[in-house]
């Protein structure tokens, strides 16, 4: 088959978005150009790769199989480009960074600093719905590096810790538990709990904590979005365990209050991970060194401004 990598890139973007228009916007080309590339690709393959229903495209059975091979070919092509860039020893290129949604509250500011130091690096960001989605992106070779809270055990990766990650219980303004010190975990049993979806790192940390403390509060609502979860707590629908990095504005504005529950904050760790078998490009190596050097200090300063000062012992 006389295929081009351009056609493969167009195909994978249309498969990801299910839309010619959105794929065109991502690729910075016109929708007719996308449609033409897909038509030529289907001609080369000799099979229909998409089922067309109104304006929505979904992969055909042949398309689903072809997508697996297209991603492998694109990953191999990128590895070849990265290898050539290493020979050139140039601090430029493309960095595709994946991260869980919780990380966006601090990572974008660090990326802005990185871009000032490395203006020749083109950044491409993939925000995963949750940890499982991020592992899938990594396994498929769709990202160079991943920022996540729990390194995967399902695939062989190199994971390096770069900063602490506190998780805290929060309640809305006026909640009866706010401003009460040294609450036992058993108080959680009396209030509805709002939780992230299964597969998220925050949900796993919550379940581990509840099991260790032998408490079983009523999980009143499951929400697959940090922003929606925050708004639900602000609205008074319940209390929740959330990453401290996601709620700085709400804490400062008095919309949310941190609860002083024994055993919290739950201290987790942020990791930078990549496939063990994948050699990093110069751009990815540059970001790796940057985040390992600056990530911990930046987040520690951020957390110190939000966490309450420890009580001093009487002298």
N, C-alpha and C positions, 0 to 999 in steps of 0.2 A: 504494500500500500504506500502510495506517495503522500505521506502525511507531513505536516509541518508543526513545529512546536507552537507556532502562533495559533494554529487551529486547535491544538490540544489545550492551550491556555484559555481560549475563548470557550471551548466546550466545558471545561471544568468550572468556569465562572457561571455559565448559564445553568449548569447542573446545581451549583451551590445556591443561586438566587431563584431559580425557577422562572426567570424573566429575562427576555432579551434586553429590555430597557435598563434594568438594574445592572446587568452584566456589562452593558455598554458604558454606563456611568463609572463603574469600577475600573474598566480597562481604558477609559478616556478615548473611546472611539464611538462612531455613530451606530444606532440600532440597525440600520440596513447593512452596515459592514459586518456586524455580529451575525445577522441572519445569513449573509452570503457565506461566511466562514463555516457555519453549521451545515448549510446545504452542501458545500463542497466536501466537507468531512463525511457526511452521510453518503455522498456519491462514491467517495473513495472506499469507504467501509462496505458499502453495498447493503446497508441495513438502516432502518429507521432507529435513531438513537433517542428521540423524544416523542412522547405522546402529547398531542396538542389539544387542550380543552379551553376554548375561548382564548383568553390572553395568558393563561397559565401553562407552563411547560413542566412536564414530569418525565423522568427517565423511563424509557422502555426497558424491557428485560435485557435486551442487548446493550442498551445504554448503561445499565447498572454494571454489567461485566466490563464494558469498555472503560468506564470511569476508573476502575481499579488499576488498569494498565496505563491509562493516561497519567494518573498521579505518579505512578512509578517512573514513567519516562520523564516527566517534568522534574521529579526529584533527582534523577540521575543527571539530567541536563544541568540543573543548578549545582550539583556537586562538581561537575566538570568545570563550570564557570568559576566556582570558588577555588578550585585547584589552580587554575590559570591565574587568578587574582593573587594567590599566595606567592606564585613565582614572581609576579610584578611587584609584590610588597607595597601595595598601594592602600592607603587608608580611605578607601571608598568602596562602593558596592551597595548591595541591597541587604538589609537586615529584616527578616520576617520574625516578629516577636509575638508569641501567643501568651495570653494570661487570663486567669479567672477574673470575673467581673469585680470581685472585691479589691483586686490589686489596682484597678484604674484610679482609685482615689489618691494614690501616692505616686504611681508609676509614671503617669504623664508628666508630672513636674520633674522627675528625675530624667525622663527622656528629653525634656526641653534643655536641661543642663548638658546632657550628652550631645545633643545636636549642636550646641554652641562649640563644644570641643572637637566635634567630628562632623563638620558641615558637609563633607563629601559623601556621607552615608545616607542612603535613602531608606527611610523607615516605613515598613508595612506592618500594620497591627491587626491581630486577630483576637477579638474578645470572645472567650469561650463562655457558654451558658453556665457551665459548672466544671468540676474537676474531670469528670468522665469525658466530657466533650474535648477538653484540653488534651487529655491522654490520647484520644482518637486523632487529633490534629498532629500530635507529635509522632505517633505510630505511622501515620500516613505520609510523613515527610513533608507536611505542608508548612511547618514552621522550623526556624533554626534553633530558637531558645524558648523556654517556657518559664514563666514566673508562677509559682504555685505553692500551696501550703503543705501538701503531702506528696512526695515523690512517688511515682507509680511503681508497683511491684509487678505489674502485668508485663512490662517490657523492660529491656536492659538499658538503663539510662545512667548518666553521670549527673548527680544532684549535689549542689553546693549551697550550704546555708549562708544567708547574707544578712538577716535581720530578725529580731523578735517580732512576734505577731500577737498582741493581746486581744482576747475576746472578752466582752463584758455584757452583763445583763442591763437592759435599759427599760425604762417605763416612761409614760407621758407625764407632762407637768400635772401636778395635783394628785398623782397616784399615792395611795396610802403607804407604800413602801419607801417613797423617796425621803431623803434626809434622815433615815433611821439607820444608825450604825450597827455593824456586826450582825447582820441578819443570817440566820441559819438557812441552809439550802431547803429545808422542809417548808419554808414559807411559799415556795414556788407551787406547792400542791394546791394552794387556795386560789390561784389566778390562772386565767387562760393564757396559754403560751403560743406565740406565733413563731413558726419555724421555717427554715429553708427546706428545699426539696431534697429527697434522698439522692446521694451522689455528690452533694456539695460538702466541702471541707468543714464549714460551720455546722452543718447538721451532724456530721460524724463526731465533732468535738462535743457538741451538746449531748448527744446520746451517751458518749463515754462518761461525761460528767454526771449525768443523772443516774447512770447505773452505779457509778462509784459511790454516790451519795445516798443511794437507795431511796430516791424520790421519783414519783411518777405523775407529774402535772398533766393536766388535760391539754393535748395539742389541738388547739381550737382552729388553726388555719395554717395551711401550707402554701408558701409563697416563693416563687422561683425568681425573685428579683430583689436586690438590695434596696433599690429606691422605693419599690412598692411596699416592701417590708417596713421601711422607716416610716412611710406615710401611714401605714396601718397602726403602728405603735403610737404615733403622734395623735391619730384620731381616737385613741383610747380603746382599740379592739383587743389589746392584750400587752404582755411584756415579751421581750425577745432577747436572745443572745446574738450579739452582733460584733463584727470586727470594729475595734476602736478606730481604725483608719478610715472607716466609712461614715462616721457620725460626728466629725469635728464641728461642722457648721451648726448642726442641731443642738449639740451640747453647749456651744458658746451662746447660741440664741435662746436657750432655755426651753426649747421644744421637747427635748429629751433629757432625762436625768439618769445618771449611772447609779445602779443599785449596789450597795455595799454588802454583797453576799459572800459569806465565808468560802474560801477556796477559789475566789476570782480576784483579779482577771485570770482567765485561763491562758497560759502562755504557750503559744505555738510558734512556729518558725516559718519564715519565708525562704523558699529555695529557688535557685536558678538551675534548670535542668535541660539536658539535651540527650539525644540518642547516643549511646556509647559508641556505636559503630560509625557515627557521622563525624567527619572532621570539620571543625568550624571554619567558616570563612574569616578573612581579616576583619570584616565589619562585625561579625558575631563575636570574635575574640575581643575586639575593642570594647564592645558593650559588656562582655563578661568581666573584663578587668575593671571597667568603670563601676558596675553595680557592686562588685565585691569590695571595692575601695570606698565608695561613697554611700551605699545603701544603708548600712547600719547606723552611721552617725546621723543621717538625715531623718530616718524614722525615729531614732531615739529622741531627737529634739522635738519632733512632732508629738510623740507620745507623752513626753514630760510636761508639755503644756496642757494636756488634757487629764492625765491621771492625778488623783488627789495626792497631796504630800503625805508621806507616812507620819503617823503620830509620834511625837517626840516623847521619850520616857522622862518622867520627872527626875530632876537631879537631886 
